[in-house]
Amino acid sequence: MPTIDENQLFTVLVEFEVDPDEQQALIDAIADQVERHIKSHSGFVSASFHASDDGRRIVNYAQWRSQEAWSASRESGGDAATAAIAEAMKRCGAKTAKVDFFRVARVVENARQVLVLGKSPEVLQGIMGQLEALGIRVQGSTDGEHAADQFDARDFGLIVFGGGLVGPLSERLRREFSQQSPSVEFLDAFAPVAVRQIVSALQGKSAKQRYVTDFHVVEDGPDYLVQATILQPCTVRIEVYRPSDAPPPHIELVDQSTAAPGPFERRIDAQYRTYGHMLFMTLNDDGYCWYHM
């Protein structure tokens, strides 16, 4: 998948001139060589082919981790691909109009890509489908053991771990992904509220702080105390979610009320701790805070 990070990737733009009737044939021929000979080289990221509306031009937008990686690919097994592409160009009546090299100097984008790692294929597909419906770019995998080999953290702004990925595996993946991209963020998600957690994480602290700040949960004897500072009038709903293997109900409404600006405190009775997995506080249906119980 193409990715654009400032000052991170080496970009090669190759423009071809071609007979209009042969435009797609040439794209297919070059893409075939990329699939067969080029994409397996270390440092390759992606190759995209752009066709002009008049049928006379093709722009190949190729991304590599570095110029050294691109150069090494040409020196190691690139001759066969080059010869095959030259033959396809001759067959299609095409010529190379221009080759340019670039670095990404500035990026403006509307969303960060999300990687979701889980255990259940059905749950993963459901979460990904909901995120895609919201216009969020997302990839996912149930192969947590090899996730750091299959994905590069530089392609993502947020990496989400499902409840099945805990303990040493989660810790190892965090280390490996952090080595790939020190700026990547991590989120531990609980399937029933994972989409809301992810949306909240993507919105960042500024969205949450429209309604609340200083959210925290403390133990008070056998009970919990939810404490926060409300910033503007809002409806607050506090729910406790149970894991799927716990007795029903799996969602318990603890409190729903209108909160005024100022200190906020609610007591969570000890009974909710028996099976409670996550305490989730919703503010006006678009602000979220949570606490792993």
C-alpha positions, 0 to 999 in steps of 0.5 A, a space after each residue: 500500500 502506498 504510504 507518504 511520510 515526510 523525509 522517510 521514503 525515496 520516491 521514483 517517478 517514471 513517466 512513459 509515453 505510449 500509444 493510447 490503445 496500448 496504455 493498459 497493456 503496458 501497465 499490466 506488463 510493467 506491474 507483472 515484472 514488479 510482482 515477479 522480480 522487484 517487490 521481493 527486494 528489501 526496502 521495496 514499499 509500493 508501486 502505483 501506476 497512473 494512467 492519463 485520461 487521453 491514454 498517452 501517458 503512464 506515471 509509475 510512482 514507486 516508493 522505497 525505504 531508501 535510495 540505497 535499497 532502490 539502487 541495490 535492487 537494480 544491481 541484484 536481479 534487476 536485469 531480467 525485469 529491465 529487459 522484459 519492461 524494455 521489450 514490453 515498451 517496444 511492443 506497445 510503441 512506448 518510450 520513457 519520457 522522464 525519470 525523476 527522484 524525490 523526497 516527501 517534503 510535506 504531508 497533509 492528510 485527513 486520517 492516520 492508518 490503523 493496524 488492528 491485531 486480534 485473535 478472532 477473524 470474525 471479530 476482527 472483520 467486524 471491527 474493520 468493517 465499522 472503521 471502514 464505514 467511518 472512513 478510517 483506513 485500516 488493516 488487520 491480522 490475526 497472526 500476532 506472532 508474526 505481525 512485526 514481520 508482516 507490517 511496518 509500523 511506519 505505515 501506521 499512526 495507531 496499532 491496536 491490540 485485541 484482548 487476546 494479545 496480552 502478556 509477553 507477545 504484546 510486550 514484544 510487539 510493542 518493542 519491535 514496532 517501536 523500533 520501526 517507528 518511535 512515534 507510533 501509538 498503541 491501544 489495548 482494545 476491548 472488542 465490544 467498545 473497540 471502535 469507540 476506543 479507536 475513534 477516541 484515540 484517533 481524535 486525540 486528547 483535544 476531542 476528549 477534553 471538550 467535555 472532561 479532564 483529569 479522568 481517573 479511577 481510584 479504589 475506595 475500599 471494595 468500591 471504585 470511585 470515578 473522578 474527573 472534572 467536567 468542562 461543559 454540561 453533558 450527559 454522562 453514561 457509565 457502563 461496565 462491560 463483562 468478558 464474553 465468557 462471563 455470565 450475562 448481562 455483558 453490559 451493565 449500566 451503572 449511571 446515567 445523568 446530566 453533569 454540570 461543569 466542575 468536579 465529578 464523582 461517581 461510586 462504582 459498587 464492589 459488585 461490579 468488580 466480580 466480573 467487570 472487565 472494562 469501565 466505560 464512560 461516554 460523554 454526549 455520545 461522542 467523548 469517551 474515557 475508559 478504565 481496565 478493571 
